[in-house]
């Protein structure tokens, strides 16, 4: 394997903006443009960088927090390390800057927003070893935080610490996926899920990122071959409606599926669910050496599952190893609670018999930034601490250089320069061109569970501001005449 194979596909190619403009193919243009790290921002941040004037190189601090959570209790933070690796690991090159300058000049000629501060980036190249001079502090992946607590802090050169705000904010997606997965795990307590959501994904990247956020919870089976390959997890399968309608009879289709597979889930709702459950149980009797599971895909899922379990019990099919039921098309977490409860009330242990085949609930449904209200806010300047003091209390940010400290059965939002008492959650991740982590690896997902379990326990603690943080908030309020 080539030593630089992991970098070659990420580096910006030898191309000028003039040459780029001659490319007619849209996909090629997209692939080239997104490799230019200077362009990985938005006009909002770029314009503020341009107009900052004499303050452009002053030190500032920003922090990112998820101000809401899917269950109003906690968020599982994931993806910070991946983002840092994506935008800070590769050096900024002169050809990227030259390309960017020509692009923004092109924008000016079109009477669009071409405001740009090339001097900043030239200084990064000439005087900072091509690496972006900022500091990043993070809570380690799969750490559980309460809403509003800082998950990421970025410091140093004014707007340069803010320029990648759109990229940093994208951790919301993987964090919502991981949080939702933890909520489900606390309901079923043992992972019994196969992920069937490839078709619900916007693109391959979205699906792979979602699966990466799910693996730590034990979701290691997916219908996506791309994700199975990239993450080294299990590809799993089922049968779809079209398979049964492609044969002269559904019975013939079922027979063919069983003959070709030692383990198979058979869909039951193509015609009539209960009649097909009976057919599948008859086939289980006929092929005792095969693992054959009914897949319940619509309508009264809990009732169908109970009926199937009762009929299998009558036929002495009680082994949990060979008599699973796949329950699919679950829309909400409440649906899972209902199914688990009803099956237990029917005197069957859902942990023994129920597998969930999920797609939208895991990777698509309610997985937007609004769900967690992700925000990236300025909290400190070289001369004073600052904050957003909104009429909506939950939107208020934190001044200074915040961290989260666990001590005496409480969670304190402290300032970095306060005396440390016990465990602080935000730790150095990147400083100028020094990285305090190993690049994300496949095994990272398998080693993170203990971190989640420990930090989940701490999430039961009450969260409050330290005395110094309260003092800074009061000082800010007086400064802007709130009181």
GUTOR-81048 format. One record per residue (C-alpha): residue number from 1; residue in one letter; y, x, z. Coordinates in nm, 4 decimals, decimal comma, m for minus. Each point is the difference from the previous one (the first is absolute). Example, Ala and Ser with C-alpha at 12.3 -4.5 7.8 and 13.67 -1.06 7.14 Angstrom:
2
R  resi  resn         v         u         w
R     1     A   m0,4500    1,2300    0,7800
R     2     S    0,3440    0,1370   m0,0660
This chain:
483
R  resi  resn         v         u         w
R     1     X    0,0000    0,0000    0,0000
R     2     X    0,3463    0,1322   m0,0861
R     3     X    0,1906    0,1144    0,3091
R     4     X    0,3096   m0,1967   m0,0969
R     5     X   m0,1738   m0,3181   m0,1154
R     6     X    0,1474   m0,2037    0,2876
R     7     X    0,3525    0,1044   m0,0981
R     8     X   m0,0166    0,0063   m0,3778
R     9     X   m0,0030   m0,3768   m0,0398
R    10     X    0,2978   m0,0396    0,2380
R    11     X    0,2430    0,2606   m0,1279
R    12     X    0,2850   m0,0875   m0,2308
R    13     X   m0,0798    0,1069   m0,3580
R    14     X    0,1946    0,2406   m0,2186
R    15     X    0,2176   m0,2588   m0,1667
R    16     X    0,3720   m0,0595   m0,0442
R    17     X    0,1651   m0,3383    0,0211
R    18     X    0,0835    0,0248   m0,3717
R    19     X   m0,3684    0,0501   m0,0793
R    20     X   m0,0905   m0,2799    0,2369
R    21     X    0,2219   m0,2432   m0,1894
R    22     X   m0,2041    0,0543   m0,3153
R    23     X   m0,3183   m0,1303    0,1694
R    24     X   m0,0622   m0,3579   m0,1186
R    25     X   m0,2970   m0,0843    0,2228
R    26     X    0,0928   m0,1818    0,3193
R    27     X   m0,2954    0,1153    0,2129
R    28     X    0,0659    0,3659   m0,0843
R    29     X    0,3648   m0,0401    0,0969
R    30     X   m0,0983   m0,1552    0,3336
R    31     X   m0,2406    0,2814    0,0833
R    32     X    0,2616    0,2672   m0,0732
R    33     X    0,2906   m0,1718    0,1765
R    34     X   m0,1848   m0,0547    0,3281
R    35     X   m0,0926    0,3701    0,0240
R    36     X    0,3687    0,0915    0,0286
R    37     X    0,0562    0,0002    0,3749
R    38     X    0,3781   m0,0005   m0,0359
R    39     X   m0,0287   m0,3394   m0,1688
R    40     X   m0,2220   m0,1424    0,2785
R    41     X    0,2933   m0,1804    0,1597
R    42     X    0,2261   m0,2920   m0,0855
R    43     X    0,3606   m0,0374   m0,1124
R    44     X    0,0888   m0,1278    0,3485
R    45     X   m0,0916    0,3288    0,1731
R    46     X    0,1098    0,2196   m0,2900
R    47     X    0,3492   m0,1529   m0,0045
R    48     X    0,0513    0,0477    0,3737
R    49     X   m0,1049    0,3624   m0,0418
R    50     X    0,2592    0,0419   m0,2761
R    51     X    0,2906   m0,1546    0,1922
R    52     X   m0,0760    0,1669    0,3357
R    53     X    0,2561    0,2682   m0,0797
R    54     X    0,0497    0,2692    0,2598
R    55     X   m0,2678   m0,1532    0,2228
R    56     X   m0,2807    0,0501   m0,2511
R    57     X   m0,1584    0,2951    0,1862
R    58     X    0,0481   m0,1199    0,3585
R    59     X   m0,3063   m0,0667    0,2140
R    60     X   m0,1180   m0,3587    0,0333
R    61     X   m0,3050   m0,1768    0,1384
R    62     X   m0,1800   m0,3030   m0,1424
R    63     X   m0,2957   m0,1860    0,1381
R    64     X   m0,2410   m0,2503   m0,1464
R    65     X   m0,1465   m0,2912    0,1903
R    66     X   m0,1976   m0,3157   m0,0676
R    67     X    0,2080   m0,2602    0,1835
R    68     X   m0,2554   m0,2805   m0,0282
R    69     X   m0,3800   m0,0148   m0,0049
R    70     X   m0,2586   m0,2417   m0,1418
R    71     X   m0,0989   m0,1114    0,3508
R    72     X    0,3363    0,0695    0,1717
R    73     X   m0,1784    0,2511    0,2250
R    74     X   m0,0670    0,3310   m0,1754
R    75     X   m0,0074    0,1945   m0,3242
R    76     X   m0,2458    0,2665   m0,1065
R    77     X    0,2017    0,2713   m0,1750
R    78     X   m0,1542    0,1625   m0,3018
R    79     X    0,1085    0,2065   m0,3007
R    80     X    0,2768    0,2295    0,1332
R    81     X   m0,1966    0,3171   m0,0706
R    82     X   m0,0844   m0,1176   m0,3505
R    83     X    0,3668   m0,0646   m0,0773
R    84     X    0,1113    0,3398    0,1285
R    85     X   m0,2752    0,1610   m0,2030
R    86     X    0,1132   m0,1889   m0,3080
R    87     X    0,3725    0,0793    0,0037
R    88     X    0,0365    0,3176    0,2084
R    89     X   m0,3096    0,2093   m0,0687
R    90     X    0,0912    0,0862   m0,3604
R    91     X    0,3098    0,2208   m0,0480
R    92     X    0,3054   m0,1276   m0,1851
R    93     X    0,0251    0,1809   m0,3343
R    94     X    0,3000    0,0880   m0,2125
R    95     X   m0,1409   m0,2022   m0,2864
R    96     X   m0,0061   m0,3093    0,2226
R    97     X    0,3657    0,0509    0,0866
R    98     X    0,1028    0,0651   m0,3600
R    99     X   m0,1882   m0,3129   m0,1079
R   100     X    0,1670   m0,2039    0,2774
R   101     X    0,3495    0,1207   m0,0881
R   102     X   m0,0478   m0,0958   m0,3632
R   103     X   m0,1456   m0,3391    0,0948
R   104     X    0,2918   m0,0879    0,2283
R   105     X    0,2472    0,1140   m0,2624
R   106     X   m0,1813   m0,2302   m0,2408
R   107     X    0,0499   m0,2802    0,2541
R   108     X    0,3734    0,0749    0,0165
R   109     X    0,0294   m0,0184   m0,3759
R   110     X   m0,1568   m0,3455    0,0105
R   111     X    0,2580   m0,1068    0,2618
R   112     X   m0,2795   m0,0209    0,2559
R   113     X   m0,0171    0,1686    0,3417
R   114     X   m0,0461    0,3697   m0,0650
R   115     X    0,1542    0,1203    0,3273
R   116     X   m0,1823    0,3198    0,0929
R   117     X    0,0458    0,3023    0,2274
R   118     X   m0,1661    0,2870   m0,1908
R   119     X    0,1431    0,2653    0,2336
R   120     X   m0,2242   m0,1226    0,2805
R   121     X   m0,3143    0,0428   m0,2058
R   122     X    0,1108    0,3317   m0,1464
R   123     X    0,0406    0,1318    0,3529
R   124     X   m0,3545   m0,1174    0,0830
R   125     X   m0,1288    0,1999   m0,2958
R   126     X    0,2150    0,3119    0,0435
R   127     X    0,0194    0,0338    0,3776
R   128     X   m0,2868   m0,1945    0,1517
R   129     X   m0,3050    0,1275   m0,1827
R   130     X   m0,0145   m0,3186   m0,2140
R   131     X   m0,0993   m0,2029    0,3075
R   132     X    0,2013   m0,2879    0,1440
R   133     X    0,1703    0,1066    0,3279
R   134     X   m0,0760   m0,2919    0,2295
R   135     X   m0,2081   m0,0576    0,3119
R   136     X   m0,2531   m0,2820    0,0242
R   137     X   m0,1524   m0,1296    0,3237
R   138     X   m0,2773   m0,2584   m0,0081
R   139     X   m0,2490   m0,1977    0,1986
R   140     X   m0,3428    0,1050   m0,1186
R   141     X   m0,1791   m0,2273   m0,2427
R   142     X   m0,1679   m0,3030    0,1585
R   143     X    0,2220    0,0133    0,3075
R   144     X    0,0735   m0,3451    0,1437
R   145     X    0,3686   m0,0737    0,0626
R   146     X    0,1883   m0,3000    0,1273
R   147     X    0,2489   m0,1667   m0,2393
R   148     X    0,3304    0,1881   m0,0133
R   149     X   m0,1308    0,3326    0,1271
R   150     X    0,0687    0,3047   m0,2193
R   151     X   m0,2890    0,0989   m0,2257
R   152     X    0,1807    0,2770   m0,1883
R   153     X    0,3118    0,2084    0,0618
R   154     X    0,1728    0,2121   m0,2641
R   155     X    0,2745    0,2505    0,0807
R   156     X    0,2359    0,2528   m0,1481
R   157     X    0,2283   m0,0105   m0,3027
R   158     X    0,1785   m0,3344   m0,0064
R   159     X   m0,1004   m0,1953   m0,3071
R   160     X   m0,2805    0,2395   m0,0857
R   161     X   m0,1813   m0,1424    0,3019
R   162     X    0,0537   m0,3474   m0,1491
R   163     X   m0,0562    0,0632   m0,3689
R   164     X   m0,3726   m0,0887    0,0134
R   165     X    0,0551   m0,3183    0,2002
R   166     X   m0,1719   m0,2190   m0,2651
R   167     X   m0,3097    0,2220    0,0122
R   168     X   m0,0162    0,0179    0,3799
R   169     X    0,0334   m0,3774    0,0271
R   170     X   m0,3141   m0,0435   m0,2091
R   171     X   m0,2179    0,0801    0,2971
R   172     X    0,0480   m0,3679    0,0828
R   173     X   m0,2812   m0,0985   m0,2372
R   174     X   m0,2739    0,2238    0,1387
R   175     X    0,1222   m0,0748    0,3532
R   176     X   m0,0225   m0,3769   m0,0536
R   177     X   m0,3505    0,0418   m0,1460
R   178     X   m0,1064    0,2139    0,2971
R   179     X    0,1621   m0,2360    0,2521
R   180     X   m0,1585   m0,3085   m0,1500
R   181     X   m0,3367    0,1759   m0,0018
R   182     X    0,0343    0,0861    0,3684
R   183     X    0,0876   m0,3625    0,0799
R   184     X   m0,3156   m0,1147   m0,1789
R   185     X   m0,2089    0,2641    0,1748
R   186     X    0,1160   m0,1263    0,3376
R   187     X   m0,1367   m0,3415   m0,0989
R   188     X   m0,3414    0,1021   m0,1310
R   189     X   m0,0324    0,3266    0,2019
R   190     X   m0,2409    0,1506   m0,2464
R   191     X    0,0780    0,0624   m0,3617
R   192     X   m0,1947   m0,2342   m0,2228
R   193     X    0,2192    0,0105   m0,3070
R   194     X   m0,0452    0,0803   m0,3661
R   195     X    0,3245    0,0351   m0,1924
R   196     X    0,0032   m0,1918   m0,3302
R   197     X    0,3736    0,0276   m0,0737
R   198     X    0,0238    0,2235   m0,3048
R   199     X    0,0950   m0,2984   m0,2138
R   200     X    0,2695   m0,1002    0,2475
R   201     X    0,1709    0,3398   m0,0246
R   202     X    0,3191    0,0665   m0,1897
R   203     X   m0,1416    0,3328   m0,1197
R   204     X   m0,2551    0,2695    0,0845
R   205     X    0,2369    0,1882    0,2304
R   206     X    0,0588   m0,3096    0,2100
R   207     X   m0,3715   m0,0590    0,0383
R   208     X   m0,0863    0,3601    0,0857
R   209     X    0,2823    0,0167    0,2548
R   210     X   m0,1141   m0,3248    0,1594
R   211     X   m0,3600    0,1201    0,0225
R   212     X    0,1159    0,3255    0,1565
R   213     X    0,1792   m0,2021    0,2682
R   214     X   m0,3155   m0,2072    0,0564
R   215     X   m0,2677    0,2683    0,0230
R   216     X    0,0855    0,0954    0,3586
R   217     X   m0,0946   m0,3555    0,0989
R   218     X   m0,3444    0,0346   m0,1525
R   219     X    0,0742   m0,1741   m0,3316
R   220     X   m0,1942    0,2475   m0,2113
R   221     X   m0,1360   m0,2351   m0,2680
R   222     X    0,2069   m0,1022   m0,3005
R   223     X   m0,0416   m0,1588   m0,3404
R   224     X    0,2374    0,2560   m0,1542
R   225     X   m0,1719    0,2933   m0,1665
R   226     X    0,3286    0,1943   m0,0130
R   227     X    0,0539   m0,0316    0,3760
R   228     X   m0,3653    0,0730    0,0767
R   229     X    0,0265    0,3209   m0,2027
R   230     X    0,3332    0,1186    0,1412
R   231     X   m0,0813   m0,0745    0,3650
R   232     X   m0,3742    0,0763   m0,0084
R   233     X   m0,0967   m0,3436    0,1321
R   234     X   m0,2626   m0,2553   m0,1022
R   235     X    0,0238   m0,2104   m0,3150
R   236     X   m0,1343   m0,3465    0,0779
R   237     X   m0,0706   m0,2989   m0,2189
R   238     X   m0,0623   m0,3702   m0,0273
R   239     X   m0,0512   m0,2554   m0,2756
R   240     X    0,2802   m0,2059   m0,1534
R   241     X    0,0169   m0,3460   m0,1488
R   242     X   m0,0223    0,1195   m0,3577
R   243     X   m0,3402    0,1565    0,0609
R   244     X   m0,1556   m0,3340    0,0901
R   245     X    0,1667   m0,1913   m0,2820
R   246     X   m0,1163    0,2569   m0,2572
R   247     X   m0,3683   m0,1016    0,0364
R   248     X   m0,1783   m0,3168   m0,1150
R   249     X   m0,0412   m0,0954    0,3684
R   250     X    0,1330    0,1209    0,3304
R   251     X   m0,3568    0,0453    0,1253
R   252     X   m0,0700    0,2439   m0,2816
R   253     X    0,3189    0,1907    0,0789
R   254     X   m0,0940    0,0329    0,3667
R   255     X   m0,3508    0,1140   m0,0894
R   256     X    0,1373    0,2686   m0,2340
R   257     X    0,2467    0,1251    0,2633
R   258     X   m0,2744    0,0345    0,2620
R   259     X   m0,2424    0,1727   m0,2359
R   260     X    0,2600    0,2645   m0,0855
R   261     X    0,1202    0,0653    0,3585
R   262     X   m0,1654    0,0711    0,3335
R   263     X    0,3184   m0,1188    0,1718
R   264     X    0,2246   m0,2709   m0,1413
R   265     X    0,2530   m0,2653    0,1061
R   266     X   m0,0255   m0,3220   m0,1994
R   267     X    0,2996   m0,2275   m0,0419
R   268     X   m0,0698   m0,3597    0,1050
R   269     X    0,3009   m0,2051   m0,1112
R   270     X   m0,0346   m0,0065   m0,3799
R   271     X   m0,1414   m0,3529    0,0204
R   272     X   m0,0843   m0,1300    0,3484
R   273     X    0,0037    0,2312    0,2985
R   274     X   m0,2630   m0,1551    0,2282
R   275     X   m0,2572   m0,0486   m0,2773
R   276     X    0,0430    0,3610   m0,1034
R   277     X   m0,0387    0,1205    0,3594
R   278     X   m0,3381   m0,1760   m0,0045
R   279     X   m0,0882    0,1756   m0,3268
R   280     X    0,0900    0,3397    0,1437
R   281     X   m0,2115   m0,0578    0,3118
R   282     X   m0,2921   m0,0958   m0,2260
R   283     X    0,0486    0,3249   m0,1915
R   284     X    0,0107    0,1966    0,3254
R   285     X   m0,3437   m0,1449    0,0787
R   286     X   m0,1246    0,0926   m0,3458
R   287     X    0,1316    0,3581    0,0203
R   288     X   m0,0419    0,1062    0,3651
R   289     X    0,0499    0,3677   m0,0860
R   290     X    0,3484   m0,0584   m0,1420
R   291     X    0,3273   m0,0393    0,1893
R   292     X    0,1567   m0,3164   m0,1419
R   293     X    0,3171   m0,1459    0,1501
R   294     X    0,1857   m0,3204   m0,0850
R   295     X    0,3675    0,0628   m0,0753
R   296     X    0,2147   m0,2926    0,1155
R   297     X    0,3156   m0,0089   m0,2046
R   298     X    0,1844   m0,3289    0,0521
R   299     X    0,0258   m0,3334    0,1797
R   300     X   m0,1379   m0,0396    0,3570
R   301     X   m0,1008    0,3622    0,0558
R   302     X   m0,0876   m0,0213    0,3708
R   303     X   m0,2150   m0,3106   m0,0520
R   304     X   m0,1801    0,1606   m0,2950
R   305     X   m0,0690    0,3123    0,2046
R   306     X   m0,1398   m0,2028    0,2881
R   307     X   m0,2186   m0,2042   m0,2366
R   308     X   m0,1362    0,3189   m0,1615
R   309     X   m0,0736    0,1562    0,3388
R   310     X   m0,1750   m0,3125    0,1241
R   311     X   m0,2149   m0,0237   m0,3133
R   312     X   m0,0893    0,3698    0,0167
R   313     X   m0,0925   m0,0394    0,3661
R   314     X   m0,2379   m0,2833   m0,0929
R   315     X   m0,1676    0,2434   m0,2433
R   316     X   m0,0201    0,2723    0,2688
R   317     X    0,2600    0,2092   m0,1823
R   318     X    0,1730    0,1270    0,3117
R   319     X    0,0212    0,3765   m0,0475
R   320     X    0,3666    0,1057   m0,0141
R   321     X   m0,0929    0,2872   m0,2311
R   322     X   m0,1238   m0,2152   m0,2872
R   323     X    0,1684   m0,3365    0,0520
R   324     X    0,3716    0,0522   m0,0427
R   325     X    0,2443   m0,2606   m0,1290
R   326     X    0,3072    0,1089   m0,1967
R   327     X    0,3045   m0,2174    0,0705
R   328     X    0,2767    0,0542   m0,2544
R   329     X    0,3369   m0,1366   m0,1096
R   330     X    0,1536    0,0124    0,3493
R   331     X    0,3706   m0,0786   m0,0164
R   332     X    0,1237    0,0714    0,3526
R   333     X   m0,0950    0,1744    0,3224
R   334     X   m0,0212   m0,3444    0,1588
R   335     X   m0,2777   m0,0862   m0,2470
R   336     X   m0,2030    0,2939    0,1315
R   337     X    0,0544   m0,1159    0,3589
R   338     X   m0,1154   m0,3508   m0,0936
R   339     X   m0,3158    0,1243   m0,1737
R   340     X   m0,0926    0,2372    0,2831
R   341     X    0,0559   m0,2740    0,2583
R   342     X   m0,1951   m0,2735   m0,1784
R   343     X   m0,2990    0,2247   m0,0717
R   344     X   m0,0125    0,1113    0,3643
R   345     X    0,0205   m0,3623    0,1120
R   346     X   m0,3037   m0,0710   m0,2210
R   347     X   m0,1907    0,2617    0,2062
R   348     X   m0,0027    0,2749   m0,2595
R   349     X    0,1564    0,3421    0,0583
R   350     X    0,2414    0,0589   m0,2911
R   351     X   m0,0245    0,3761    0,0543
R   352     X   m0,3670   m0,0157   m0,0941
R   353     X    0,0233   m0,2117   m0,3133
R   354     X    0,3516   m0,0291   m0,1478
R   355     X    0,1514    0,2413   m0,2515
R   356     X    0,3498   m0,0711   m0,1298
R   357     X    0,0841    0,0601   m0,3646
R   358     X    0,3787    0,0283    0,0005
R   359     X    0,2633    0,0799   m0,2601
R   360     X    0,3513   m0,1465    0,0180
R   361     X    0,0016   m0,0212    0,3797
R   362     X   m0,0638    0,3738    0,0253
R   363     X    0,2142    0,1473   m0,2734
R   364     X    0,2405   m0,2540   m0,1483
R   365     X    0,0887   m0,3073    0,2046
R   366     X    0,3161    0,0438    0,2105
R   367     X    0,0135    0,3738   m0,0631
R   368     X    0,3730    0,0312   m0,0696
R   369     X    0,2758    0,1995    0,1681
R   370     X    0,1428   m0,3238    0,1448
R   371     X   m0,3154   m0,0574    0,2064
R   372     X    0,0888    0,2995    0,2185
R   373     X    0,3731    0,0280   m0,0817
R   374     X   m0,0226    0,3730   m0,0665
R   375     X    0,3390    0,1688    0,0473
R   376     X    0,1333    0,3534   m0,0407
R   377     X    0,3172    0,0427    0,2054
R   378     X    0,2544    0,2696    0,0778
R   379     X   m0,0136    0,0721    0,3731
R   380     X    0,1869    0,3248    0,0552
R   381     X    0,2686    0,2115   m0,1650
R   382     X    0,1148    0,3523    0,0727
R   383     X    0,2858   m0,1430    0,2061
R   384     X   m0,1262   m0,3228    0,1605
R   385     X   m0,2957   m0,2316    0,0453
R   386     X    0,0074   m0,3198   m0,2034
R   387     X   m0,2019   m0,3143   m0,0582
R   388     X   m0,0136   m0,3408   m0,1651
R   389     X    0,1052   m0,2620    0,2541
R   390     X   m0,0948   m0,3263   m0,1678
R   391     X    0,0504   m0,3551    0,1259
R   392     X   m0,3783   m0,0284   m0,0449
R   393     X   m0,1324    0,1994    0,2952
R   394     X   m0,3237    0,0946   m0,1767
R   395     X    0,2021    0,1650   m0,2789
R   396     X    0,1876    0,2323    0,2343
R   397     X   m0,0878    0,3641   m0,0465
R   398     X   m0,0180    0,2877    0,2499
R   399     X    0,2656    0,2710    0,0368
R   400     X   m0,0579    0,3727    0,0285
R   401     X   m0,3243    0,1847   m0,0692
R   402     X   m0,2574   m0,2506    0,1273
R   403     X   m0,3600    0,0581    0,0973
R   404     X   m0,2632   m0,2087    0,1796
R   405     X   m0,1358    0,1316    0,3285
R   406     X   m0,2957   m0,1410    0,1935
R   407     X    0,0344    0,0437    0,3752
R   408     X   m0,0826   m0,1854    0,3198
R   409     X   m0,1606   m0,2915   m0,1818
R   410     X    0,3142   m0,0611   m0,2065
R   411     X    0,1325    0,0795   m0,3471
R   412     X    0,3478    0,1540   m0,0073
R   413     X    0,2211    0,0481   m0,3043
R   414     X    0,1463    0,3336    0,1033
R   415     X    0,2262    0,2603   m0,1551
R   416     X   m0,1535    0,3171   m0,1348
R   417     X    0,2061    0,2213    0,2303
R   418     X   m0,1050   m0,1862    0,3162
R   419     X   m0,2423    0,1720    0,2341
R   420     X   m0,3549   m0,0782   m0,1079
R   421     X   m0,2120   m0,1677    0,2677
R   422     X   m0,3260   m0,0815   m0,1806
R   423     X   m0,1161   m0,0809   m0,3550
R   424     X    0,2515   m0,0323   m0,2839
R   425     X   m0,1165   m0,1662   m0,3177
R   426     X    0,2366    0,1498   m0,2597
R   427     X   m0,0914    0,3580   m0,0829
R   428     X    0,1233    0,2558   m0,2553
R   429     X   m0,1475   m0,0496   m0,3453
R   430     X    0,2249    0,2018   m0,2323
R   431     X    0,2860    0,2439    0,0622
R   432     X    0,1787    0,1415   m0,3013
R   433     X   m0,2912    0,1573   m0,1882
R   434     X   m0,2437    0,0110    0,2930
R   435     X   m0,2724   m0,2645    0,0237
R   436     X   m0,1624   m0,0851    0,3334
R   437     X   m0,3010   m0,1792   m0,1451
R   438     X   m0,2882    0,0437   m0,2354
R   439     X    0,0188   m0,1875   m0,3276
R   440     X   m0,1620   m0,3468    0,0202
R   441     X   m0,3767    0,0296   m0,0394
R   442     X   m0,2875   m0,2433   m0,0366
R   443     X   m0,1257    0,0730    0,3512
R   444     X    0,3392   m0,0809    0,1557
R   445     X   m0,0832   m0,3689   m0,0270
R   446     X   m0,3191    0,0479    0,1988
R   447     X    0,1631    0,2061    0,2740
R   448     X    0,2914   m0,2338    0,0752
R   449     X   m0,1756   m0,2782    0,1868
R   450     X    0,0305    0,1611    0,3428
R   451     X    0,3766    0,0348   m0,0488
R   452     X    0,0247   m0,3683   m0,0807
R   453     X   m0,2099   m0,1059    0,2992
R   454     X    0,2052    0,2070    0,2436
R   455     X    0,3374   m0,1083   m0,1372
R   456     X   m0,1149   m0,3641   m0,0183
R   457     X   m0,0595    0,0116    0,3756
R   458     X    0,3536    0,1318    0,0512
R   459     X    0,1380   m0,2852   m0,2120
R   460     X   m0,0747   m0,2356    0,2901
R   461     X    0,2705    0,1788    0,1999
R   462     X    0,3502   m0,1459    0,0189
R   463     X    0,2569    0,1767   m0,2193
R   464     X    0,3469    0,0814    0,1295
R   465     X    0,2921    0,2349   m0,0621
R   466     X    0,0459    0,3114    0,2101
R   467     X    0,3173    0,0252    0,2073
R   468     X    0,1497    0,2468   m0,2455
R   469     X   m0,0707   m0,2270   m0,2976
R   470     X    0,1620   m0,2925    0,1818
R   471     X    0,3024    0,2179    0,0754
R   472     X    0,0339    0,0888   m0,3700
R   473     X   m0,0239   m0,3671   m0,1023
R   474     X    0,2733   m0,0974    0,2445
R   475     X    0,2207    0,2842   m0,1182
R   476     X   m0,0410   m0,1129   m0,3614
R   477     X    0,0836   m0,3617    0,0895
R   478     X    0,3252    0,1131    0,1617
R   479     X    0,0805    0,2172   m0,2988
R   480     X   m0,0143   m0,2956   m0,2408
R   481     X    0,1661   m0,2430    0,2462
R   482     X   m0,3047   m0,2213    0,0466
R   483     X    0,0768   m0,0258    0,3712
